[in-house]
Amino acid sequence: MGAFGFLLNALIYLGSEFIAALGTNYPLGYVYGKQFISALGVYNGQVVEGVPENFSNWAIVMNIGFIITAFGFVVFYFLLIFPKMKERSKVLAYSLMMIVIVFGIGSMLVGLFQGGVPGEDGLHGIGARLSFIIGNSTLLLTGIFLPSRKIVYRTISVILGIIGFIAAGFLQSAITENQVNVMAIYERLTVYPITTWQIMSGLMFLKDKSE
């Protein structure tokens, strides 16, 4: 259930983003390459600097996607990875679950509060930073501490986490230097490792189950 859930969770996230992107009536290259993911969650009538007015008619889909997949990540990590971590250490397993819950809370904040909107931007920013940092930390820590002979899986988990952290550093630098042409690309390179990890986890553990 956990492995299948991770696969479904990743597809829901990518599908939500794609539907919201189609709802903009802008070229997908512009949406994915020039606009933050959270821009797709800005509702019609909300004014955000740098985001076209009434950007996506399907902003609700993006925000629901954020919330559903945040909750799903916590549940499916608990079902799939948590029991395996308990084999190594209960303290480690529960500590990682607390970290994952913080990631889920951060991702939910991103869906509940819109970036750049007065009164909401602060909570959105906190949520985004929590999801970036804690999400990629989860990949790193899982790869390092998972008590398994899955060397390839663990190595890729660590690599994906490192990619996410490096991209987050580039994103912060781009924001500081107002490099608007690359911000959205760096943001997706920060987020997509987490999505990729869910797909990999689902496929690899489902494969084991079928053998």
Backbone bond lengths (Angstrom), bond angles and torsions (degrees), N, CA, C in turn:
res aa  C-N    CA-C-N  psi(-1)  N-CA   C-N-CA  omega(-1)  CA-C   N-CA-C  phi
1 M - - - 1.473 - - 1.527 111.06 -
2 G 1.333 115.56 -40.86 1.461 118.64 179.67 1.513 112.41 -65.36
3 A 1.339 116.23 -42.30 1.464 120.69 -179.71 1.529 110.82 -66.23
4 F 1.313 116.15 -46.79 1.462 119.88 178.11 1.527 110.21 -63.09
5 G 1.331 116.41 -39.38 1.459 120.87 179.88 1.513 112.79 -62.19
6 F 1.344 117.26 -40.98 1.462 120.03 177.73 1.530 111.19 -61.49
7 L 1.328 116.11 -42.34 1.462 119.34 177.18 1.521 111.14 -60.16
8 L 1.314 115.88 -48.46 1.462 120.67 -179.76 1.519 110.99 -62.53
9 N 1.324 116.82 -40.62 1.464 121.74 -178.93 1.523 110.93 -61.02
10 A 1.329 116.45 -44.72 1.461 120.73 179.45 1.527 111.02 -63.83
11 L 1.326 116.44 -41.68 1.464 120.17 -179.88 1.527 111.39 -66.36
12 I 1.341 116.91 -37.39 1.465 120.44 177.07 1.524 110.04 -62.69
13 Y 1.331 116.14 -43.43 1.468 119.51 -179.46 1.528 110.90 -63.07
14 L 1.323 116.12 -51.28 1.466 119.61 -178.92 1.525 111.25 -64.37
15 G 1.335 116.18 -37.73 1.460 120.17 178.58 1.514 112.44 -66.66
16 S 1.325 116.62 -39.63 1.470 120.73 178.38 1.520 110.74 -62.70
17 E 1.327 114.99 -44.09 1.468 119.24 179.46 1.529 110.55 -63.95
18 F 1.322 116.48 -41.66 1.462 120.08 -178.20 1.525 111.64 -66.86
19 I 1.330 117.00 -42.81 1.469 120.43 178.92 1.523 110.45 -63.05
20 A 1.344 115.94 -45.25 1.465 119.67 178.91 1.525 110.69 -63.51
21 A 1.343 116.72 -35.21 1.468 120.25 177.86 1.527 111.10 -66.80
22 L 1.327 116.61 -40.84 1.468 119.93 176.76 1.521 111.36 -62.90
23 G 1.326 115.55 -30.72 1.465 120.79 -179.35 1.504 114.21 -72.93
24 T 1.338 117.62 -4.53 1.473 119.87 179.54 1.522 112.32 -85.10
25 N 1.319 117.16 -24.84 1.465 122.52 -173.17 1.527 112.19 63.89
26 Y 1.346 115.92 17.29 1.462 121.15 172.17 1.528 108.40 -100.70
27 P 1.334 119.08 157.97 1.468 120.63 175.06 1.524 110.72 -57.15
28 L 1.312 116.50 139.08 1.469 120.00 -177.71 1.526 111.58 -61.92
29 G 1.329 116.72 -31.40 1.453 119.85 177.39 1.516 111.61 -60.10
30 Y 1.325 116.38 -39.29 1.467 120.91 177.99 1.521 110.44 -69.98
31 V 1.320 116.61 -44.47 1.467 120.84 -177.39 1.521 110.76 -61.11
32 Y 1.334 116.67 -49.79 1.461 120.99 -175.75 1.529 112.95 -79.28
33 G 1.313 116.72 -28.86 1.455 119.38 -175.35 1.510 115.34 -94.75
34 K 1.349 117.15 -20.37 1.466 119.68 -173.16 1.528 114.43 -122.05
35 Q 1.329 118.11 -16.80 1.457 120.46 -176.15 1.534 110.90 -116.97
36 F 1.332 115.79 139.11 1.452 120.52 175.54 1.529 110.15 -58.94
37 I 1.317 116.35 154.74 1.461 120.40 176.12 1.527 110.05 -58.36
38 S 1.331 116.33 -41.88 1.461 120.40 -176.67 1.517 112.76 -67.21
39 A 1.352 117.39 -17.60 1.468 119.84 175.48 1.515 110.37 -61.85
40 L 1.335 116.17 -28.27 1.466 120.73 179.06 1.527 111.58 -71.72
41 G 1.332 116.79 -13.14 1.456 120.61 178.65 1.516 113.90 -98.90
42 V 1.322 117.30 2.49 1.471 120.99 178.76 1.528 108.42 -76.92
43 Y 1.316 115.83 120.40 1.465 119.96 -176.44 1.520 111.63 -74.21
44 N 1.325 115.64 152.88 1.461 120.77 175.50 1.526 109.92 -56.76
45 G 1.310 115.58 133.79 1.464 121.21 -178.39 1.515 112.64 99.21
46 Q 1.333 117.54 -20.61 1.463 120.23 175.82 1.523 109.02 -84.47
47 V 1.322 115.94 135.98 1.458 121.09 -177.28 1.524 108.97 -106.58
48 V 1.330 115.53 119.80 1.465 121.84 179.98 1.514 108.20 -129.85
49 E 1.316 116.76 128.41 1.461 121.60 -179.68 1.527 110.17 -58.96
50 G 1.315 115.92 130.24 1.453 121.55 177.62 1.514 114.67 89.31
51 V 1.342 116.75 -10.73 1.462 121.05 179.25 1.527 108.28 -107.34
52 P 1.330 118.40 125.97 1.472 119.82 179.53 1.526 111.35 -55.83
53 E 1.317 115.66 145.63 1.462 120.68 -179.26 1.529 110.11 -60.47
54 N 1.346 114.74 136.43 1.479 121.08 -178.78 1.533 110.27 50.36
55 F 1.313 115.20 54.08 1.459 122.14 -169.26 1.529 112.99 -61.28
56 S 1.344 116.92 -52.26 1.462 119.21 -179.06 1.521 111.19 -127.01
57 N 1.321 115.55 128.37 1.459 120.30 176.04 1.531 112.11 -73.25
58 W 1.341 115.98 -9.74 1.465 121.08 -178.71 1.524 111.19 -116.77
59 A 1.336 115.47 34.70 1.467 119.53 179.39 1.527 111.63 -58.45
60 I 1.320 117.13 -34.28 1.461 121.26 -179.60 1.532 111.13 -60.28
61 V 1.342 116.23 -33.80 1.464 120.38 179.35 1.524 110.26 -65.22
62 M 1.332 117.16 -43.31 1.457 121.18 179.03 1.514 111.11 -62.23
63 N 1.333 116.51 -44.79 1.458 120.04 -177.70 1.527 112.18 -68.57
64 I 1.313 116.75 -38.97 1.466 119.60 175.26 1.526 109.58 -64.33
65 G 1.331 116.09 -37.50 1.464 120.06 177.25 1.516 111.87 -61.32
66 F 1.344 116.84 -43.94 1.466 120.51 176.62 1.526 110.82 -55.92
67 I 1.324 115.84 -48.06 1.467 121.40 -173.57 1.530 111.53 -69.95
68 I 1.331 116.41 -46.96 1.467 120.21 -178.59 1.526 110.92 -62.31
69 T 1.324 116.70 -45.99 1.461 119.30 -175.86 1.530 112.04 -73.86
70 A 1.335 117.35 -25.56 1.464 119.84 173.59 1.525 109.97 -64.57
71 F 1.309 116.24 -48.32 1.461 121.49 177.80 1.528 110.49 -64.21
72 G 1.332 115.78 -42.35 1.456 120.52 -178.79 1.521 112.44 -62.43
73 F 1.329 117.60 -40.93 1.462 120.58 -179.21 1.519 110.51 -59.02
74 V 1.321 116.85 -44.10 1.469 121.13 179.98 1.527 110.41 -62.73
75 V 1.321 116.44 -48.25 1.468 121.29 -177.47 1.521 111.15 -62.46
76 F 1.328 117.03 -46.96 1.460 119.96 -174.35 1.525 111.91 -75.00
77 Y 1.332 117.62 -29.52 1.465 119.76 172.91 1.525 109.25 -64.77
78 F 1.321 115.70 -41.39 1.468 120.67 178.79 1.533 110.55 -62.24
79 L 1.316 117.08 -39.69 1.462 120.66 -177.68 1.527 112.92 -74.94
80 L 1.337 116.78 -36.75 1.461 119.92 -172.02 1.524 113.57 -99.71
81 I 1.320 117.96 -51.44 1.463 121.26 -170.87 1.525 112.29 -91.81
82 F 1.311 117.34 -38.71 1.464 121.28 -176.63 1.536 112.76 -54.17
83 P 1.338 119.53 -48.14 1.470 119.00 179.74 1.527 112.93 -60.54
84 K 1.322 116.80 -34.39 1.458 120.66 179.79 1.522 110.38 -71.00
85 M 1.334 117.38 -38.34 1.459 120.82 177.58 1.527 111.18 -66.04
86 K 1.330 117.07 -33.56 1.475 120.54 179.26 1.520 111.28 -63.05
87 E 1.341 116.59 -27.18 1.458 119.59 177.76 1.529 110.87 -64.13
88 R 1.315 116.06 -27.80 1.469 120.36 179.80 1.514 110.99 -89.65
89 S 1.335 116.43 -48.48 1.464 120.72 -177.82 1.518 109.96 -165.57
90 K 1.325 116.53 127.29 1.459 119.64 177.86 1.525 110.57 -65.65
91 V 1.318 115.87 -37.73 1.472 119.63 179.51 1.523 109.83 -62.28
92 L 1.328 116.66 -44.39 1.459 121.45 178.64 1.524 110.65 -62.86
93 A 1.331 116.00 -44.93 1.461 120.38 -177.57 1.522 111.35 -61.50
94 Y 1.324 116.81 -46.67 1.466 119.89 -178.87 1.529 111.47 -70.52
95 S 1.324 116.96 -33.05 1.468 120.07 177.22 1.529 110.22 -64.87
96 L 1.339 115.98 -43.02 1.467 119.65 178.43 1.522 111.30 -65.72
97 M 1.330 116.76 -37.33 1.463 118.56 178.25 1.526 111.30 -63.79
98 M 1.326 116.80 -37.51 1.469 119.59 176.89 1.522 110.54 -63.09
99 I 1.330 116.40 -40.22 1.462 120.84 178.03 1.524 109.99 -63.22
100 V 1.324 116.43 -43.83 1.464 121.14 -179.75 1.526 110.70 -63.69
101 I 1.326 117.11 -38.61 1.469 120.58 178.07 1.527 110.45 -62.95
102 V 1.331 117.13 -39.76 1.473 120.51 177.18 1.526 109.90 -62.70
103 F 1.332 116.48 -40.86 1.463 120.18 175.80 1.532 110.39 -59.33
104 G 1.334 116.61 -44.95 1.462 120.22 179.60 1.517 112.25 -61.30
105 I 1.332 116.06 -41.29 1.470 120.09 178.24 1.525 110.59 -62.67
106 G 1.334 115.86 -43.48 1.462 119.89 179.12 1.519 111.95 -60.69
107 S 1.318 116.19 -44.61 1.468 119.95 -179.60 1.524 111.66 -66.04
108 M 1.327 116.83 -35.61 1.468 119.98 177.16 1.526 110.83 -65.76
109 L 1.330 116.83 -38.79 1.468 120.09 178.15 1.528 110.69 -60.74
110 V 1.329 116.32 -36.61 1.470 120.70 178.76 1.525 110.51 -62.07
111 G 1.326 116.93 -37.86 1.458 120.27 179.97 1.511 114.25 -79.82
112 L 1.332 116.47 -27.95 1.470 120.41 -176.32 1.527 112.81 -86.01
113 F 1.315 116.78 -28.68 1.469 121.73 -177.17 1.520 109.60 -126.38
114 Q 1.327 116.15 137.74 1.465 121.52 -171.35 1.519 112.18 -97.18
115 G 1.343 114.86 133.89 1.449 120.48 178.96 1.513 112.59 -65.81
116 G 1.327 116.72 136.56 1.457 121.75 177.96 1.508 114.98 83.91
117 V 1.341 117.53 -6.54 1.468 121.36 179.88 1.527 108.83 -92.16
118 P 1.331 118.87 125.26 1.463 120.88 -179.82 1.526 111.63 -53.29
119 G 1.321 115.60 134.75 1.455 120.73 -179.58 1.521 113.83 86.38
120 E 1.328 116.91 -13.65 1.466 121.19 -179.16 1.526 112.34 -121.00
121 D 1.323 116.38 -24.39 1.461 121.08 -171.90 1.528 112.68 -59.92
122 G 1.335 117.27 -38.30 1.458 120.70 -178.12 1.521 112.46 -61.50
123 L 1.333 115.97 -50.24 1.460 120.37 179.50 1.525 111.45 -66.64
124 H 1.325 116.00 -36.25 1.466 119.59 176.73 1.530 110.20 -62.10
125 G 1.331 116.41 -44.27 1.458 120.57 -179.86 1.518 112.48 -63.26
126 I 1.331 116.25 -40.95 1.471 120.08 176.92 1.521 109.69 -61.81
127 G 1.335 115.99 -45.66 1.457 120.69 -179.88 1.520 112.11 -61.03
128 A 1.328 116.26 -42.76 1.465 120.27 -179.12 1.526 110.80 -63.62
129 R 1.325 116.68 -44.42 1.467 119.63 -179.06 1.527 111.44 -66.59
130 L 1.329 116.20 -38.97 1.465 119.37 176.54 1.526 110.82 -62.44
131 S 1.318 116.28 -44.41 1.469 119.24 -178.09 1.522 110.90 -67.24
132 F 1.342 118.15 -38.89 1.458 120.84 178.86 1.529 110.90 -64.24
133 I 1.332 115.40 -53.93 1.471 120.73 -172.71 1.526 111.68 -73.09
134 I 1.330 115.87 -49.56 1.462 119.55 -175.55 1.526 110.90 -72.83
135 G 1.325 117.05 -36.02 1.453 119.80 178.99 1.522 112.09 -61.40
136 N 1.323 117.09 -48.12 1.463 120.19 179.68 1.526 112.12 -72.97
137 S 1.338 116.92 -27.78 1.466 119.79 172.92 1.523 110.53 -63.61
138 T 1.330 116.35 -37.28 1.467 120.76 178.34 1.525 110.92 -60.36
139 L 1.322 116.86 -42.64 1.459 120.05 178.96 1.524 110.95 -63.17
140 L 1.325 115.80 -46.21 1.455 120.92 -179.99 1.523 111.70 -60.13
141 L 1.326 116.18 -51.24 1.462 120.95 -175.64 1.520 111.56 -66.98
142 T 1.324 116.74 -36.21 1.464 119.84 177.28 1.523 110.10 -64.52
143 G 1.322 116.34 -44.35 1.456 119.80 179.31 1.517 112.68 -63.60
144 I 1.319 116.48 -36.88 1.463 120.53 -177.36 1.527 111.75 -74.93
145 F 1.340 117.43 -42.75 1.458 120.32 -167.89 1.526 115.50 -104.81
146 L 1.323 118.92 -8.64 1.453 119.33 -178.42 1.534 110.20 -59.71
147 P 1.338 117.39 122.39 1.469 120.07 -179.00 1.527 110.61 -79.59
148 S 1.301 116.27 78.02 1.454 120.35 -174.03 1.518 109.66 -148.31
149 R 1.310 115.67 154.07 1.459 120.67 175.59 1.535 111.34 -84.02
150 K 1.327 116.59 5.44 1.473 121.32 -179.45 1.535 109.49 -73.52
151 I 1.318 115.63 73.31 1.462 119.93 -175.52 1.522 111.15 -63.31
152 V 1.330 116.60 -42.03 1.474 119.88 -179.76 1.521 110.17 -63.12
153 Y 1.328 116.52 -47.11 1.472 121.20 179.93 1.525 110.89 -59.89
154 R 1.317 115.92 -46.44 1.470 119.97 -177.94 1.523 110.67 -66.20
155 T 1.323 116.97 -39.60 1.466 120.64 -179.98 1.525 110.95 -65.00
156 I 1.331 115.86 -45.57 1.468 119.35 179.42 1.531 110.34 -63.97
157 S 1.336 117.63 -37.10 1.470 120.91 177.14 1.519 110.63 -58.30
158 V 1.329 115.75 -45.73 1.467 120.24 179.44 1.524 110.69 -64.77
159 I 1.328 116.95 -44.69 1.472 121.06 -179.66 1.524 111.10 -61.20
160 L 1.333 116.55 -43.82 1.469 119.81 179.16 1.524 110.84 -62.58
161 G 1.330 116.60 -41.02 1.462 119.70 177.95 1.516 111.83 -62.35
162 I 1.338 116.34 -42.00 1.466 120.97 179.18 1.531 110.16 -64.18
163 I 1.336 116.54 -43.40 1.468 120.21 177.64 1.527 110.19 -57.88
164 G 1.338 115.90 -44.22 1.458 120.19 179.52 1.518 112.32 -60.53
165 F 1.334 116.33 -42.69 1.466 120.37 -179.81 1.525 111.49 -68.03
166 I 1.320 117.06 -42.55 1.468 119.98 178.80 1.529 110.00 -61.96
167 A 1.340 116.03 -44.30 1.467 119.89 179.29 1.522 111.13 -63.35
168 A 1.340 116.47 -37.61 1.470 119.65 177.80 1.523 110.87 -63.11
169 G 1.334 116.27 -37.07 1.467 119.94 176.88 1.516 111.41 -65.49
170 F 1.328 116.40 -44.02 1.467 120.59 176.67 1.529 111.09 -62.85
171 L 1.334 116.06 -37.97 1.466 120.26 179.34 1.520 110.63 -63.24
172 Q 1.331 116.63 -46.11 1.458 119.51 179.83 1.517 111.06 -62.51
173 S 1.332 116.48 -39.54 1.462 120.69 178.09 1.530 110.69 -64.53
174 A 1.330 116.31 -41.38 1.466 120.70 179.89 1.526 110.96 -64.80
175 I 1.336 116.50 -39.14 1.462 120.56 178.28 1.524 110.04 -65.24
176 T 1.337 116.57 -44.61 1.470 121.73 -179.46 1.523 111.34 -61.15
177 E 1.351 115.42 -40.14 1.464 120.40 -177.21 1.527 112.63 -94.70
178 N 1.351 115.93 6.65 1.463 122.50 178.00 1.531 112.41 55.43
179 Q 1.319 115.76 43.70 1.465 120.89 177.73 1.534 108.58 -87.72
180 V 1.316 115.63 78.46 1.461 121.05 -170.42 1.528 113.22 -65.79
181 N 1.327 117.32 -22.33 1.462 119.93 -176.13 1.520 113.76 -73.89
182 V 1.332 116.91 -17.67 1.474 119.13 -176.06 1.527 113.17 -119.82
183 M 1.329 118.08 -6.04 1.465 120.37 -175.94 1.523 112.64 -57.24
184 A 1.324 116.41 -47.72 1.462 120.54 -176.00 1.522 111.30 -65.15
185 I 1.327 116.58 -35.33 1.465 120.59 178.84 1.519 110.10 -66.44
186 Y 1.336 116.88 -45.49 1.460 120.43 179.66 1.533 110.79 -64.75
187 E 1.336 115.97 -37.20 1.468 118.45 179.33 1.526 110.59 -62.00
188 R 1.313 116.33 -44.78 1.472 119.17 -179.15 1.522 111.41 -68.14
189 L 1.328 117.32 -32.14 1.463 120.12 175.60 1.526 111.14 -70.26
190 T 1.324 116.90 -19.11 1.459 121.58 174.58 1.520 111.22 -81.52
191 V 1.329 116.22 -37.86 1.466 122.08 -174.43 1.524 112.74 -87.30
192 Y 1.317 117.09 -42.00 1.469 120.14 -172.55 1.530 114.68 -64.17
193 P 1.346 120.30 -27.95 1.467 117.70 173.47 1.536 112.90 -57.43
194 I 1.328 116.70 -34.73 1.467 120.41 179.06 1.523 109.94 -68.27
195 T 1.317 116.36 -41.81 1.467 120.96 177.48 1.528 110.63 -65.64
196 T 1.336 116.11 -43.84 1.462 120.92 178.85 1.523 110.69 -60.66
197 W 1.330 116.46 -40.67 1.461 121.45 179.74 1.527 111.17 -62.11
198 Q 1.313 117.31 -38.90 1.463 119.66 178.36 1.530 111.10 -64.37
199 I 1.331 115.94 -42.34 1.461 119.71 178.21 1.529 110.40 -62.90
200 M 1.337 115.93 -46.28 1.459 120.28 179.12 1.523 111.31 -60.80
201 S 1.325 116.88 -44.60 1.463 120.66 -179.91 1.520 110.68 -60.87
202 G 1.310 116.40 -46.11 1.452 120.54 179.90 1.512 112.04 -60.09
203 L 1.325 116.80 -48.21 1.461 120.86 -176.73 1.523 112.26 -66.57
204 M 1.331 116.89 -43.60 1.455 119.84 -175.15 1.527 112.06 -70.11
205 F 1.325 117.42 -39.81 1.456 119.02 -178.83 1.526 111.92 -78.66
206 L 1.318 117.37 -29.48 1.460 119.72 173.20 1.523 110.53 -67.68
207 K 1.321 116.11 -37.54 1.463 120.54 177.34 1.525 110.42 -61.05
208 D 1.334 116.88 -43.16 1.474 120.41 178.49 1.517 110.92 -61.98
209 K 1.310 115.86 -39.45 1.463 120.56 -177.52 1.535 111.22 -66.08
210 S 1.331 115.58 -32.69 1.462 119.57 -176.24 1.526 112.37 -81.74
211 E 1.336 116.18 -14.07 1.473 119.39 -176.74 1.528 111.38 -87.75
